[in-house]
Amino acid sequence: MVDYVNVPRTIATVISSGKASKAELDSVLGVQDLWDLLEIIQVDAHNERVMQETQNGSGT
């Protein structure tokens, strides 16, 4: 996989997830919003993994 060279990983994660655009991060949203969006992305990803494991019969 290739890392984003010119964009911080936090910003790239939020933009590539579709939760916010670069313009929104630049003008409307603040730093706390960025961290809140990252938390949402992480929780959603975790919950999706748990659901997939449960559906595949490997959940505990």
N, CA, C and O atoms as a printed pandas DataFrame, in Angstrom:
     atom_number atom_name residue_name chain_id  residue_number  x_coord  y_coord  z_coord
0              1         N          MET        A               1    0.838   -1.177    0.000
1              2        CA          MET        A               1    0.000    0.000    0.000
2              3         C          MET        A               1    0.886    1.244    0.000
3              4         O          MET        A               1    2.029    1.211    0.456
4              5         N          VAL        A               2    0.345    2.319   -0.511
5              6        CA          VAL        A               2    1.077    3.574   -0.608
6              7         C          VAL        A               2    0.519    4.556    0.417
7              8         O          VAL        A               2   -0.696    4.703    0.550
8              9         N          ASP        A               3    1.414    5.226    1.138
9             10        CA          ASP        A               3    1.000    6.264    2.083
10            11         C          ASP        A               3    0.817    7.585    1.352
11            12         O          ASP        A               3    1.385    7.808    0.283
12            13         N          TYR        A               4    0.020    8.446    1.946
13            14        CA          TYR        A               4   -0.126    9.806    1.435
14            15         C          TYR        A               4    1.136   10.571    1.820
15            16         O          TYR        A               4    1.479   10.641    3.000
16            17         N          VAL        A               5    1.825   11.140    0.848
17            18        CA          VAL        A               5    3.097   11.811    1.096
18            19         C          VAL        A               5    2.901   13.242    1.576
19            20         O          VAL        A               5    3.607   13.692    2.478
20            21         N          ASN        A               6    1.962   13.954    0.994
21            22        CA          ASN        A               6    1.808   15.385    1.263
22            23         C          ASN        A               6    0.618   15.741    2.142
23            24         O          ASN        A               6    0.342   16.919    2.370
24            25         N          VAL        A               7   -0.085   14.733    2.635
25            26        CA          VAL        A               7   -1.277   14.982    3.443
26            27         C          VAL        A               7   -1.148   14.180    4.739
27            28         O          VAL        A               7   -0.849   12.987    4.689
28            29         N          PRO        A               8   -1.363   14.802    5.886
29            30        CA          PRO        A               8   -1.319   14.048    7.140
30            31         C          PRO        A               8   -2.318   12.888    7.115
31            32         O          PRO        A               8   -3.409   13.007    6.559
32            33         N          ARG        A               9   -1.934   11.789    7.714
33            34        CA          ARG        A               9   -2.759   10.576    7.706
34            35         C          ARG        A               9   -4.154   10.829    8.280
35            36         O          ARG        A               9   -5.134   10.274    7.784
36            37         N          THR        A              10   -4.252   11.658    9.315
37            38        CA          THR        A              10   -5.556   11.939    9.913
38            39         C          THR        A              10   -6.495   12.601    8.912
39            40         O          THR        A              10   -7.657   12.215    8.786
40            41         N          ILE        A              11   -5.988   13.587    8.213
41            42        CA          ILE        A              11   -6.800   14.301    7.222
42            43         C          ILE        A              11   -7.139   13.384    6.054
43            44         O          ILE        A              11   -8.276   13.371    5.583
44            45         N          ALA        A              12   -6.171   12.626    5.589
45            46        CA          ALA        A              12   -6.404   11.704    4.472
46            47         C          ALA        A              12   -7.462   10.666    4.824
47            48         O          ALA        A              12   -8.295   10.320    3.986
48            49         N          THR        A              13   -7.436   10.173    6.044
49            50        CA          THR        A              13   -8.414    9.169    6.470
50            51         C          THR        A              13   -9.828    9.720    6.425
51            52         O          THR        A              13  -10.741    9.061    5.927
52            53         N          VAL        A              14  -10.012   10.923    6.943
53            54        CA          VAL        A              14  -11.344   11.535    6.963
54            55         C          VAL        A              14  -11.829   11.818    5.544
55            56         O          VAL        A              14  -12.990   11.562    5.223
56            57         N          ILE        A              15  -10.956   12.341    4.699
57            58        CA          ILE        A              15  -11.350   12.660    3.322
58            59         C          ILE        A              15  -11.661   11.390    2.541
59            60         O          ILE        A              15  -12.689   11.319    1.867
60            61         N          SER        A              16  -10.786   10.383    2.622
61            62        CA          SER        A              16  -11.003    9.172    1.826
62            63         C          SER        A              16  -12.198    8.364    2.315
63            64         O          SER        A              16  -12.750    7.561    1.563
64            65         N          SER        A              17  -12.606    8.566    3.575
65            66        CA          SER        A              17  -13.796    7.873    4.085
66            67         C          SER        A              17  -15.082    8.519    3.588
67            68         O          SER        A              17  -16.153    7.915    3.648
68            69         N          GLY        A              18  -14.969    9.757    3.093
69            70        CA          GLY        A              18  -16.150   10.472    2.632
70            71         C          GLY        A              18  -16.890   11.207    3.740
71            72         O          GLY        A              18  -17.960   11.768    3.505
72            73         N          LYS        A              19  -16.329   11.209    4.946
73            74        CA          LYS        A              19  -16.994   11.882    6.071
74            75         C          LYS        A              19  -16.912   13.402    5.971
75            76         O          LYS        A              19  -17.763   14.107    6.513
76            77         N          ALA        A              20  -15.890   13.909    5.278
77            78        CA          ALA        A              20  -15.739   15.356    5.091
78            79         C          ALA        A              20  -14.847   15.603    3.886
79            80         O          ALA        A              20  -14.030   14.760    3.515
80            81         N          SER        A              21  -15.016   16.757    3.292
81            82        CA          SER        A              21  -14.167   17.141    2.159
82            83         C          SER        A              21  -13.010   18.001    2.658
83            84         O          SER        A              21  -13.025   18.478    3.793
84            85         N          LYS        A              22  -12.025   18.191    1.815
85            86        CA          LYS        A              22  -10.895   19.068    2.153
86            87         C          LYS        A              22  -11.403   20.485    2.406
87            88         O          LYS        A              22  -10.948   21.157    3.331
88            89         N          ALA        A              23  -12.340   20.934    1.586
89            90        CA          ALA        A              23  -12.900   22.278    1.759
90            91         C          ALA        A              23  -13.588   22.413    3.116
91            92         O          ALA        A              23  -13.437   23.432    3.789
92            93         N          GLU        A              24  -14.343   21.393    3.521
93            94        CA          GLU        A              24  -15.005   21.434    4.829
94            95         C          GLU        A              24  -13.983   21.468    5.962
95            96         O          GLU        A              24  -14.145   22.214    6.928
96            97         N          LEU        A              25  -12.938   20.664    5.841
97            98        CA          LEU        A              25  -11.903   20.657    6.873
98            99         C          LEU        A              25  -11.169   21.989    6.938
99           100         O          LEU        A              25  -10.771   22.432    8.015
100          101         N          ASP        A              26  -10.991   22.627    5.787
101          102        CA          ASP        A              26  -10.295   23.911    5.736
102          103         C          ASP        A              26  -11.131   25.067    6.264
103          104         O          ASP        A              26  -10.588   26.002    6.853
104          105         N          SER        A              27  -12.458   25.017    6.059
105          106        CA          SER        A              27  -13.254   26.211    6.327
106          107         C          SER        A              27  -14.310   26.064    7.420
107          108         O          SER        A              27  -14.532   27.004    8.183
108          109         N          VAL        A              28  -14.950   24.933    7.510
109          110        CA          VAL        A              28  -16.101   24.793    8.399
110          111         C          VAL        A              28  -15.763   24.020    9.670
111          112         O          VAL        A              28  -16.171   24.410   10.764
112          113         N          LEU        A              29  -15.028   22.942    9.528
113          114        CA          LEU        A              29  -14.761   22.049   10.650
114          115         C          LEU        A              29  -13.465   22.420   11.359
115          116         O          LEU        A              29  -12.528   22.926   10.742
116          117         N          GLY        A              30  -13.427   22.163   12.646
117          118        CA          GLY        A              30  -12.234   22.446   13.432
118          119         C          GLY        A              30  -11.480   21.173   13.778
119          120         O          GLY        A              30  -11.824   20.082   13.322
120          121         N          VAL        A              31  -10.458   21.331   14.581
121          122        CA          VAL        A              31   -9.619   20.197   14.975
122          123         C          VAL        A              31  -10.427   19.166   15.759
123          124         O          VAL        A              31  -10.273   17.965   15.536
124          125         N          GLN        A              32  -11.284   19.618   16.673
125          126        CA          GLN        A              32  -12.097   18.668   17.433
126          127         C          GLN        A              32  -13.019   17.881   16.509
127          128         O          GLN        A              32  -13.246   16.691   16.729
128          129         N          ASP        A              33  -13.551   18.532   15.479
129          130        CA          ASP        A              33  -14.387   17.830   14.500
130          131         C          ASP        A              33  -13.587   16.741   13.792
131          132         O          ASP        A              33  -14.099   15.646   13.559
132          133         N          LEU        A              34  -12.341   17.035   13.452
133          134        CA          LEU        A              34  -11.471   16.044   12.810
134          135         C          LEU        A              34  -11.316   14.824   13.702
135          136         O          LEU        A              34  -11.450   13.694   13.232
136          137         N          TRP        A              35  -11.036   15.036   14.986
137          138        CA          TRP        A              35  -10.862   13.911   15.908
138          139         C          TRP        A              35  -12.172   13.155   16.112
139          140         O          TRP        A              35  -12.163   11.928   16.219
140          141         N          ASP        A              36  -13.284   13.861   16.167
141          142        CA          ASP        A              36  -14.587   13.193   16.287
142          143         C          ASP        A              36  -14.860   12.315   15.072
143          144         O          ASP        A              36  -15.340   11.190   15.212
144          145         N          LEU        A              37  -14.557   12.822   13.882
145          146        CA          LEU        A              37  -14.766   12.040   12.659
146          147         C          LEU        A              37  -13.863   10.815   12.630
147          148         O          LEU        A              37  -14.288    9.745   12.194
148          149         N          LEU        A              38  -12.630   10.957   13.087
149          150        CA          LEU        A              38  -11.728    9.805   13.153
150          151         C          LEU        A              38  -12.263    8.743   14.110
151          152         O          LEU        A              38  -12.165    7.548   13.831
152          153         N          GLU        A              39  -12.828    9.176   15.233
153          154        CA          GLU        A              39  -13.425    8.225   16.170
154          155         C          GLU        A              39  -14.596    7.493   15.520
155          156         O          GLU        A              39  -14.732    6.278   15.666
156          157         N          ILE        A              40  -15.428    8.221   14.816
157          158        CA          ILE        A              40  -16.566    7.612   14.126
158          159         C          ILE        A              40  -16.085    6.576   13.114
159          160         O          ILE        A              40  -16.645    5.482   13.031
160          161         N          ILE        A              41  -15.064    6.910   12.354
161          162        CA          ILE        A              41  -14.515    5.998   11.350
162          163         C          ILE        A              41  -13.986    4.732   12.018
163          164         O          ILE        A              41  -14.242    3.627   11.540
164          165         N          GLN        A              42  -13.251    4.884   13.119
165          166        CA          GLN        A              42  -12.686    3.726   13.809
166          167         C          GLN        A              42  -13.768    2.842   14.411
167          168         O          GLN        A              42  -13.701    1.618   14.295
168          169         N          VAL        A              43  -14.758    3.442   15.048
169          170        CA          VAL        A              43  -15.838    2.660   15.649
170          171         C          VAL        A              43  -16.635    1.938   14.567
171          172         O          VAL        A              43  -16.968    0.763   14.720
172          173         N          ASP        A              44  -16.942    2.636   13.475
173          174        CA          ASP        A              44  -17.665    2.001   12.368
174          175         C          ASP        A              44  -16.890    0.812   11.815
175          176         O          ASP        A              44  -17.473   -0.240   11.551
176          177         N          ALA        A              45  -15.571    0.972   11.636
177          178        CA          ALA        A              45  -14.741   -0.115   11.103
178          179         C          ALA        A              45  -14.717   -1.295   12.069
179          180         O          ALA        A              45  -14.809   -2.448   11.645
180          181         N          HIS        A              46  -14.597   -1.017   13.350
181          182        CA          HIS        A              46  -14.606   -2.086   14.355
182          183         C          HIS        A              46  -15.939   -2.835   14.337
183          184         O          HIS        A              46  -15.972   -4.065   14.306
184          185         N          ASN        A              47  -17.035   -2.076   14.358
185          186        CA          ASN        A              47  -18.356   -2.701   14.361
186          187         C          ASN        A              47  -18.591   -3.527   13.104
187          188         O          ASN        A              47  -19.213   -4.587   13.170
188          189         N          GLU        A              48  -18.106   -3.059   11.972
189          190        CA          GLU        A              48  -18.243   -3.806   10.721
190          191         C          GLU        A              48  -17.485   -5.129   10.801
191          192         O          GLU        A              48  -17.989   -6.163   10.364
192          193         N          ARG        A              49  -16.264   -5.096   11.362
193          194        CA          ARG        A              49  -15.486   -6.332   11.524
194          195         C          ARG        A              49  -16.206   -7.310   12.435
195          196         O          ARG        A              49  -16.267   -8.503   12.139
196          197         N          VAL        A              50  -16.753   -6.818   13.545
197          198        CA          VAL        A              50  -17.473   -7.677   14.478
198          199         C          VAL        A              50  -18.682   -8.305   13.795
199          200         O          VAL        A              50  -18.936   -9.499   13.957
200          201         N          MET        A              51  -19.427   -7.511   13.034
201          202        CA          MET        A              51  -20.598   -8.035   12.332
202          203         C          MET        A              51  -20.198   -9.100   11.321
203          204         O          MET        A              51  -20.873  -10.123   11.203
204          205         N          GLN        A              52  -19.103   -8.874   10.585
205          206        CA          GLN        A              52  -18.647   -9.853    9.604
206          207         C          GLN        A              52  -18.206  -11.143   10.283
207          208         O          GLN        A              52  -18.504  -12.233    9.794
208          209         N          GLU        A              53  -17.496  -11.030   11.410
209          210        CA          GLU        A              53  -17.062  -12.216   12.141
210          211         C          GLU        A              53  -18.259  -12.997   12.654
211          212         O          GLU        A              53  -18.270  -14.227   12.602
212          213         N          THR        A              54  -19.265  -12.291   13.148
213          214        CA          THR        A              54  -20.470  -12.941   13.649
214          215         C          THR        A              54  -21.201  -13.665   12.525
215          216         O          THR        A              54  -21.664  -14.790   12.710
216          217         N          GLN        A              55  -21.305  -13.028   11.366
217          218        CA          GLN        A              55  -21.980  -13.641   10.223
218          219         C          GLN        A              55  -21.217  -14.849    9.698
219          220         O          GLN        A              55  -21.817  -15.789    9.177
220          221         N          ASN        A              56  -19.891  -14.823    9.835
221          222        CA          ASN        A              56  -19.070  -15.935    9.363
222          223         C          ASN        A              56  -18.949  -17.038   10.404
223          224         O          ASN        A              56  -18.290  -18.049   10.157
224          225         N          GLY        A              57  -19.572  -16.861   11.561
225          226        CA          GLY        A              57  -19.555  -17.887   12.583
226          227         C          GLY        A              57  -18.300  -17.922   13.428
227          228         O          GLY        A              57  -18.109  -18.858   14.204
228          229         N          SER        A              58  -17.438  -16.925   13.297
229          230        CA          SER        A              58  -16.200  -16.933   14.079
230          231         C          SER        A              58  -16.229  -15.920   15.210
231          232         O          SER        A              58  -15.212  -15.704   15.870
232          233         N          GLY        A              59  -17.365  -15.301   15.442
233          234        CA          GLY        A              59  -17.474  -14.327   16.525
234          235         C          GLY        A              59  -17.578  -15.017   17.864
235          236         O          GLY        A              59  -18.027  -16.160   17.948
236          237         N          THR        A              60  -17.157  -14.318   18.928
237          238        CA          THR        A              60  -17.211  -14.924   20.255
238          239         C          THR        A              60  -18.369  -14.401   21.048
239          240         O          THR        A              60  -18.566  -14.806   22.194
